[in-house]
């Protein structure tokens, strides 16, 4: 499939924009809602609109990927101008602009959850409109996405779970109607709501998701149904298993986390469908390298203007006052010290042309050229960002193993995928230091680093701090972001 079909998938994903506006709050016109969900295409338009919202800047198109949560995890050097990002980098959550950003993320997440619930309600009345397999697939996706969004809001605004699982956290919305909902305890949200939704989603998708037989299907052949393809852009079966492992680990249930991780990592189809990035296509390809390692992404989002992220935030020549970059010499002398053969160093970092020696630009999202005569899969990764990576499942397995040697074994498997040598078994402390380093290298620009530090309730040592040369102790006021003022006022 050539550019024509790339444009088609873009239209399919974007066509939900109008529908997502319609679903932004409880629909006022029930007749219009019934009309929308009276056809198969209407259901998919609504679902595409929801995924379009997931990719919005308030959610994973910015705040929950490369910007807000990465700034508060001390990934970037302080900005020269006094801006919203400067306030964020100093944990100034009382700043008006920071409060606005946090409120936008909260509101967009709960609006998107509301949309999921609208689809779920209408799925129960879809008899004769959808095939049984489609009903199960879409219901599984919406339950998984509902859990996914609640989980990240819990990780952002909820208590440090390791210290206070019983503390009041967030509401869990299971209704398609707009209403005030009580704050639930973090462990209730985790065990009674999120895990329940993910268990049901796994069961539904296990016998209905096309990904199991066909893989990600990042192409559209003649006469094929676009609605059932591009499974990496959906909360597919494999992504749900990975999300379950992520949730169990955050809840401190390491045995369950390990079981979920092993279920993925021992499945031969996972290696076939989500192979390691090919260094020949990555490092020897200067025109259109797959810098997001798309073959390893279990679920991600479509971002049509992804190249603008680089020019607006990560280019030393173009970003201006929004220029995000680690402190000088952090990348080469701390983050990748002694291991600059790492594919991630070679593919994601470039010496900054406008910086003195030791400054690096982050180029993961830099624009790539469109191949002249290659298939669509060769360009799909130009408009793709990760939500859940297979590498994280290796890290979860490593951390959850009870035997130290087995921890290193899992870590070595993913290091091999990054062009690195085998680590020797030394100690638990050494393993955890190596694991944290892997998170810092792997998830730059994807938001997971903050959640790792909060889950562990860990200090940020000076050699892991891209902001400055200081160490930052673990403090709850850093890790627990305040609920939006409007949410508090409603209580």
C-alpha positions in Angstrom: 0.0 0.0 0.0 1.4 3.4 -1.0 0.7 7.0 0.0 -3.0 6.7 -1.0 -3.6 4.2 1.7 -1.5 6.2 4.3 -3.9 9.1 3.6 -6.8 6.7 4.0 -5.8 5.4 7.4 -5.2 9.0 8.5 -8.8 9.8 7.4 -10.2 6.8 9.2 -8.5 7.9 12.4 -9.3 11.5 12.0 -12.9 10.9 10.9 -13.7 10.4 14.6 -12.9 14.1 15.4 -16.4 15.3 14.7 -17.8 12.3 16.5 -15.6 12.8 19.5 -16.9 16.4 19.7 -20.4 15.0 19.7 -19.5 12.7 22.5 -17.5 15.2 24.5 -20.2 15.3 27.1 -23.4 13.4 27.6 -25.2 13.7 24.2 -28.2 16.0 24.4 -29.8 14.6 21.3 -30.6 11.0 21.9 -32.0 10.6 18.4 -28.7 11.6 17.0 -26.9 9.1 19.2 -29.3 6.3 18.1 -28.7 7.2 14.5 -24.9 7.2 15.0 -25.0 3.7 16.6 -27.5 2.3 14.1 -24.8 1.2 11.7 -21.5 -0.7 11.9 -19.7 2.3 10.5 -21.2 4.5 13.2 -19.7 2.3 15.9 -16.2 2.5 14.4 -16.5 6.2 13.8 -17.3 6.7 17.5 -14.4 4.4 18.5 -12.0 6.2 16.2 -13.1 9.5 17.7 -12.1 8.2 21.1 -8.7 7.1 20.0 -8.3 10.5 18.4 -8.9 12.0 21.9 -6.3 9.7 23.4 -3.8 11.3 21.0 -4.7 14.9 22.0 -2.1 17.2 23.5 -3.8 17.1 26.9 -3.2 13.3 27.0 -0.7 11.2 25.2 0.0 13.6 22.3 2.0 15.8 24.8 1.2 16.0 28.5 1.4 12.3 29.3 4.3 11.6 27.0 7.2 13.9 26.3 6.2 17.1 28.2 4.5 17.4 31.5 5.4 14.0 33.1 8.9 14.0 31.6 9.5 17.5 32.9 8.6 16.6 36.5 10.8 13.5 36.3 13.7 15.9 35.9 14.6 14.8 32.4 15.4 18.3 31.0 17.6 21.2 31.9 15.9 24.4 33.3 14.6 26.6 30.6 16.1 30.1 30.1 12.8 31.9 30.2 10.4 31.8 33.1 7.5 29.7 31.7 5.0 27.1 32.5 7.7 24.5 31.9 10.0 26.2 34.3 7.3 26.0 37.0 6.8 22.4 36.3 10.5 21.6 36.5 10.6 23.0 40.0 7.5 21.1 41.2 5.5 24.3 41.5 2.1 22.8 41.2 0.5 25.9 42.6 1.4 27.9 39.5 -1.7 29.0 37.6 -0.4 27.7 34.3 0.6 24.3 35.8 -2.9 24.0 37.4 -4.4 24.7 34.0 -2.3 22.0 32.4 -3.2 19.5 35.0 -6.9 20.4 34.8 -6.8 19.9 31.0 -5.4 16.4 31.4 -7.9 15.5 34.1 -10.8 16.8 32.1 -9.8 15.3 28.8 -9.2 11.9 30.4 -12.6 11.8 32.1 -14.3 13.1 28.9 -12.6 10.3 27.0 -13.7 7.8 29.7 -17.2 9.1 29.4 -17.1 8.4 25.6 -15.9 4.9 26.2 -19.0 4.4 28.4 -21.3 5.8 25.8 -19.9 3.2 23.3 -20.2 0.4 25.9 -23.8 1.2 26.6 -24.7 1.2 22.9 -22.8 -2.0 22.3 -25.4 -3.7 24.5 -28.0 -2.7 22.0 -26.0 -3.6 18.9 -27.6 -6.9 18.2 -28.0 -7.3 14.4 -25.6 -4.4 13.7 -22.3 -6.0 14.7 -21.0 -9.5 14.4 -20.6 -11.2 17.8 -16.8 -11.1 17.3 -16.9 -7.4 16.6 -19.1 -6.7 19.6 -16.6 -8.6 21.8 -13.6 -6.9 20.3 -15.0 -3.4 20.7 -16.3 -4.0 24.2 -12.8 -5.4 25.1 -11.1 -2.4 23.7 -13.4 0.1 25.4 -13.0 -1.6 28.8 -9.3 -1.8 28.4 -9.1 1.9 27.4 -11.3 2.9 30.3 -9.0 1.0 32.7 -5.8 2.4 31.0 -7.0 6.0 31.4 -8.1 5.6 35.0 -4.8 3.9 35.8 -2.7 6.8 34.5 -4.9 9.4 36.3 -4.4 7.3 39.5 -0.7 7.2 38.9 -0.6 11.0 38.4 -3.0 12.3 41.0 -3.3 9.4 43.4 -1.2 8.8 46.5 2.2 7.1 46.5 0.6 3.6 46.3 3.6 2.0 48.0 3.0 4.2 51.1 -0.7 4.8 51.2 -2.8 2.4 49.2 -5.8 3.1 51.4 -5.8 6.9 50.7 -8.6 8.6 48.8 -7.5 8.9 45.1 -9.8 9.4 42.1 -13.3 8.7 40.9 -13.9 5.6 38.7 -16.5 6.4 36.1 -18.6 3.5 34.7 -21.5 5.6 33.5 -22.4 7.4 30.2 -24.1 10.1 32.2 -22.4 13.2 33.5 -22.5 13.2 37.3 -20.4 13.9 40.4 -18.6 10.7 41.6 -17.0 10.0 44.9 -13.2 9.7 45.4 -12.4 6.0 45.9 -9.4 4.6 47.8 -6.5 3.9 45.6 -6.6 0.1 46.3 -10.3 0.0 45.5 -9.7 1.7 42.2 -6.8 -0.7 41.5 -8.4 -4.0 42.6 -12.1 -3.6 42.3 -12.2 -1.5 39.1 -9.1 -1.5 37.0 -8.1 -5.1 37.4 -11.8 -6.2 36.9 -12.1 -4.2 33.7 -8.8 -5.6 32.4 -9.8 -9.2 33.3 -13.0 -8.8 31.3 -11.2 -7.1 28.4 -8.6 -10.0 28.2 -11.4 -12.6 28.1 -13.3 -10.7 25.4 -10.3 -10.1 23.2 -8.8 -13.6 23.6 -11.3 -15.0 21.1 -12.2 -11.9 19.0 -9.0 -9.8 18.4 -7.7 -10.1 14.8 -4.2 -9.4 16.2 -4.0 -13.0 17.5 -4.1 -14.6 14.1 -2.9 -11.7 11.9 -0.5 -9.7 14.0 -0.5 -5.9 14.0 -1.4 -5.7 10.2 0.2 -2.4 9.6 -0.9 -2.3 6.0 -4.1 -2.4 4.0 -4.3 -4.8 1.1 -7.0 -4.8 -1.6 -10.6 -5.5 -0.3 -9.5 -5.8 3.3 -11.5 -4.3 6.1 -9.6 -1.3 7.5 -11.7 -1.4 10.7 -10.1 -4.7 11.7 -6.5 -3.8 10.9 -3.8 -1.5 12.4 -4.1 -3.3 15.7 -1.2 -1.4 17.2 -3.5 1.7 17.1 -6.0 -0.1 19.3 -6.0 -1.6 22.9 -5.4 -5.0 21.5 -5.1 -8.4 23.3 -1.3 -8.2 23.7 -1.4 -4.6 24.9 -4.0 -5.7 27.5 -1.7 -8.4 28.8 1.2 -5.9 29.1 -1.1 -3.4 30.8 -2.1 -6.0 33.3 1.5 -6.7 34.1 2.1 -2.9 34.5 -0.9 -2.6 36.9 0.1 -5.6 39.0 3.6 -4.3 39.4 2.4 -0.9 40.5 0.1 -2.5 43.0 3.0 -4.5 44.4 1.7 -7.8 43.3 4.9 -9.1 41.8 3.8 -12.7 41.4 0.8 -11.7 39.3 2.9 -9.2 37.3 5.5 -11.9 36.5 2.7 -14.3 35.4 1.2 -11.7 33.1 4.7 -10.8 31.7 5.6 -14.5 31.1 2.3 -15.1 29.3 3.4 -12.5 26.8 7.1 -13.2 26.6 6.8 -17.0 26.2 4.2 -16.7 23.4 6.0 -17.5 20.1 3.6 -15.2 18.2 4.7 -12.2 20.2 8.3 -12.6 18.9 6.9 -13.0 15.4 4.5 -10.1 15.5 6.6 -7.7 17.5 10.2 -8.3 16.5 13.2 -6.4 17.8 14.0 -3.3 15.9 16.4 -4.0 13.0 19.6 -2.1 13.5 20.3 -2.2 9.7 17.0 -0.3 9.1 17.7 2.0 12.1 21.4 2.9 12.1 22.3 2.4 8.5 19.3 4.4 7.3 19.8 8.1 7.4 16.6 9.1 5.4 13.8 7.3 7.2 15.0 5.4 10.3 12.4 3.8 12.6 13.4 5.8 15.6 10.3 4.9 17.6 11.2 1.2 17.3 7.7 0.7 16.0 7.9 -3.1 15.5 8.2 -3.5 19.3 5.3 -1.3 20.2 2.2 -3.2 21.5 -0.1 -0.2 21.4 0.4 3.4 20.3 -1.3 6.5 18.8 -1.5 8.1 15.4 0.0 11.6 15.5 -0.3 13.2 12.1 2.0 16.1 12.9 4.5 14.2 15.0 7.5 16.0 13.3 6.3 19.2 14.8 7.0 17.8 18.3 10.7 17.8 17.4 10.8 21.2 15.8 8.7 22.9 18.6 10.4 21.3 21.6 13.6 19.4 20.9 15.4 21.2 18.1 18.1 23.5 19.4 17.7 25.6 16.3 13.9 25.9 16.2 12.3 25.4 19.6 13.3 28.7 21.2 12.0 29.1 24.8 10.4 25.7 24.7 13.7 23.9 23.9 13.7 20.7 26.0 17.1 19.0 26.5 19.1 17.4 29.3 21.9 19.2 31.0 25.2 19.2 29.2 27.2 15.9 29.3 24.3 14.1 30.9 23.5 12.0 27.9 27.0 10.8 27.0 28.7 10.8 30.4 25.8 9.7 32.7 23.0 8.2 30.9 25.0 6.1 28.4 28.4 6.2 30.2 30.6 3.5 28.7 27.8 2.1 26.5 27.5 4.6 23.6 27.1 1.6 21.3 23.5 1.4 22.6 21.1 1.7 19.6 19.1 4.3 21.6 22.1 6.6 22.0 23.0 6.3 18.3 19.4 6.7 17.1 17.8 9.1 19.5 20.5 11.6 20.4 22.5 14.1 18.3 25.1 16.7 19.3 23.2 20.0 19.4 24.4 22.4 16.7 23.5 25.5 18.7 25.0 24.2 22.0 28.5 24.1 23.2 30.3 20.8 23.6 28.3 18.3 25.7 24.8 19.4 24.6 22.5 16.9 22.9 19.2 17.1 21.0 16.6 14.4 21.4 15.6 13.3 17.9 13.2 10.4 18.4 10.4 12.4 16.9 12.4 14.2 14.2 10.8 14.2 10.7 11.8 11.4 8.4 11.6 11.3 4.6 8.9 9.3 2.9 10.3 6.3 1.1 9.9 6.6 -2.7 8.8 3.1 -3.6 8.4 1.2 -0.3 5.3 -0.2 1.3 3.1 1.7 3.7 4.7 -0.1 6.7 7.9 1.7 5.9 6.3 5.1 6.6 3.7 4.2 9.3 6.3 4.8 12.0 6.6 8.5 10.9 3.2 9.2 12.5 3.3 6.8 15.4 4.0 7.2 19.1 4.2 4.5 21.7 1.8 3.9 24.6 3.0 0.4 25.7 6.3 -1.2 24.6 7.3 -4.8 24.7 10.5 -3.8 26.4 8.6 -2.7 29.5 7.3 -6.3 29.8 10.9 -7.5 30.0 11.6 -5.0 32.7 8.5 -6.0 34.7 9.5 -9.7 34.4 13.0 -8.8 35.6 11.9 -6.8 38.6 9.3 -9.4 39.6 11.5 -12.4 39.5 12.3 -13.7 43.0 15.8 -15.0 42.1 18.5 -12.4 41.4 20.1 -14.4 38.5 16.7 -14.5 36.8 16.3 -10.8 37.2 19.5 -10.2 35.3 18.6 -12.8 32.7 15.5 -10.9 31.7 17.4 -7.6 31.7 20.1 -9.1 29.5 17.5 -10.2 26.9 16.3 -6.6 26.3 19.9 -5.3 26.5 20.8 -7.7 23.7 18.0 -6.1 21.6 19.7 -2.7 22.1 23.2 -3.9 21.0 24.6 -4.2 24.5 26.6 -6.9 26.3 25.6 -9.3 29.1 25.6 -8.0 32.6 27.2 -10.0 35.4 25.1 -10.9 38.4 26.3 -8.7 41.3 23.7 -7.6 43.8 20.1 -6.5 44.2 21.2 -2.8 44.5 23.2 -3.1 41.2 20.3 -4.7 39.5 17.9 -1.9 40.5 20.4 0.7 39.4 20.7 -1.0 36.0 16.9 -1.3 35.8 16.4 2.4 36.5 19.0 3.2 33.9 17.1 1.1 31.4 13.9 3.0 32.1 15.7 6.3 31.6 17.2 5.2 28.3 14.1 3.5 26.9 11.2 5.7 27.8 12.6 9.2 27.2 9.8 11.2 25.6 7.1 8.6 26.6 6.2 9.6 30.2 7.0 6.3 32.0 10.0 7.6 33.9 8.0 9.7 36.4 5.7 6.7 37.0 8.6 4.5 37.7 10.1 6.8 40.3 6.7 7.3 42.0 6.0 3.6 42.1 9.4 2.9 43.7 9.1 6.1 45.8 12.7 6.6 44.8 15.1 9.5 45.1 16.5 10.9 41.8 20.3 10.6 42.2 22.5 13.2 40.6 23.7 10.8 37.9 20.1 10.1 36.9 19.0 13.7 36.9 18.9 15.4 33.5 17.8 18.7 35.1 20.9 19.7 37.1 23.7 18.2 39.2 21.6 17.8 42.3 20.0 14.7 43.9 16.3 14.9 44.7 15.0 13.0 47.6 11.7 11.1 47.4 8.9 13.4 48.7 5.2 13.0 48.4 4.7 16.6 47.4 6.7 15.9 44.3 5.0 12.7 43.4 1.4 13.4 44.3 -0.1 16.0 41.9 -3.0 18.1 43.3 -6.5 17.4 42.1 -7.8 20.2 39.8 -9.4 23.0 41.8 -12.7 22.6 40.0 -12.8 18.9 41.0 -12.2 19.9 44.7 -14.8 22.6 44.6 -17.4 20.1 43.5 -16.9 18.0 46.6 
